[in-house]
Amino acid sequence: MIFEVRVFYHQSGSKSREWPGRASNTDVIFEGMKKVSLTGIKPTGTPHLGNYLGAIRPALELAQTYQPFYFIADYHALTLTAMHNAPALRESIYQVAATWLALGLNPEEACFYKQSDIPEIFELNWILSCFTPKGFMNRAHSYKDKVAKNVADGLDSDENINMGLFGYPCLMDADILMFKSHVIPVGKDQKQHIEFARDVAHRFNNHYGKDLFVIPEPMIREETDVIPGLDGRKMSKSYGNTIEIFLEPKALKKKIGSIVTNSQGVEEPKDPDTCNVFKLFKLFATADQSADLAARYRAGGLGWGHAKAELHGVLESTFSEARARYNVLMADTALIDKILAYGAAKARPVAKTLIEEIRETIGIP
């Protein structure tokens, strides 16, 4: 079956008339496949700079040496009661998909799909949950953090904790192991998820004496370990301190203007290494640009407004063309649906093959 959507987004954001589709069978993508890298993003709002630096950029770079799998973790979003809103969840799914595509994901070369379009993942989730000690779930960071916050707020320790939140590491294990992923780009705070997946894969393989699952490895980037948000804490939607990737110039300027700085005057020398504005700038600028701005910090005569203007400039330079592509995609969600369906058509045969082998292994015909 030939992929019907024929569209290519130029840097201007305009559509060309032709984008030759490939046959959507697994032989095209998976024959002689390189090692697999896998990255998923939960659709819980507009992607921000932390998502870009911690997951999207490193995942796209891995496509040069690995067979990339990218997915939208839409069922994971339901662990948050705030996402129990159908229009909001649907919009967020499109935002995440459009972000990946606008930033360079090629759906012909990668496998790009929604988690919800691969039902075998949910069957594997149940199977893996039966090999997962409850103690793992008790130690999961997201669950422990929620309990700690409830206790600190004087609430019952289980307030607003659903079974999806408690057991979601099993679903994440299924996401990772379903496609025999070799590497998963993550931040340090996400390393535990890969450790859980590794442990349950070892348990299953050892129990049945077969190497059904690849043992995944985390790929951690030290330079993007903690991306500072507007208030200096880790950039996170839960803190409300994010800078969204595709803000229009005026909105971006306003967001950058709210980054917390100290009370030093314009003429005072400043330390770039303790400034969150500079930390963000350095993550997007060239080495020469960073060295130049750092020297201006130390020399004095650079006000916080000037520093924030430099950050605004480098972010506009980085994302303005991609923003145009993003806006075109968000205006054509039917195209996004077709691209995701195309990815699911490539991924499902792979998932079916593994789940059939697992069923035979565990004794369920």
Stockholm file with secondary structure:
# STOCKHOLM 1.0

chainA/1-365         MIFEVRVFYHQSGSKSREWPGRASNTDVIFEGMKKVSLTGIKPTGTPHLGNYLGAIRPALELAQTYQPFYFIADYHALTLTAMHNAPALRESIYQVAATWLALGLNPEEACFYKQSDIPEIFELNWILSCFTPKGFMNRAHSYKDKVAKNVADGLDSDENINMGLFGYPCLMDADILMFKSHVIPVGKDQKQHIEFARDVAHRFNNHYGKDLFVIPEPMIREETDVIPGLDGRKMSKSYGNTIEIFLEPKALKKKIGSIVTNSQGVEEPKDPDTCNVFKLFKLFATADQSADLAARYRAGGLGWGHAKAELHGVLESTFSEARARYNVLMADTALIDKILAYGAAKARPVAKTLIEEIRETIGIP
#=GR chainA/1-365 SS CBCCCCCCBCTTSCBCSCCCCCBCSHHHHHTTCCCEEEEEECCSSSCBHHHIIIIIHHHHHHTTTSEEEEEECTGGGGGSGGGCCHHHHHHHHHHHHHHHHHTTCCTTTSEEEEGGGCHHHHHHHHHHHTTSCHHHHHHCHHHHHHHHHHHHTTSCTTTTCCHHHHHHHHHHHHHHHHTTCSEEEECGGGHHHHHHHHHHHHHHHHHHTSCCSCCCEEEECGGGSCCBCTTSSBCCGGGTCCCBTTCCHHHHHHHHHTSCCCCCCTTSCCCGGGCHHHHHHHHHSCHHHHHHHHHHHHHSCCCHHHHHHHHHHHHHHHHHHHHHHHHHHHTCHHHHHHHHHHHHHHHHHHHHHHHHHHHHHHTCC
#=GC SS_cons         CBCCCCCCBCTTSCBCSCCCCCBCSHHHHHTTCCCEEEEEECCSSSCBHHHIIIIIHHHHHHTTTSEEEEEECTGGGGGSGGGCCHHHHHHHHHHHHHHHHHTTCCTTTSEEEEGGGCHHHHHHHHHHHTTSCHHHHHHCHHHHHHHHHHHHTTSCTTTTCCHHHHHHHHHHHHHHHHTTCSEEEECGGGHHHHHHHHHHHHHHHHHHTSCCSCCCEEEECGGGSCCBCTTSSBCCGGGTCCCBTTCCHHHHHHHHHTSCCCCCCTTSCCCGGGCHHHHHHHHHSCHHHHHHHHHHHHHSCCCHHHHHHHHHHHHHHHHHHHHHHHHHHHTCHHHHHHHHHHHHHHHHHHHHHHHHHHHHHHTCC
//
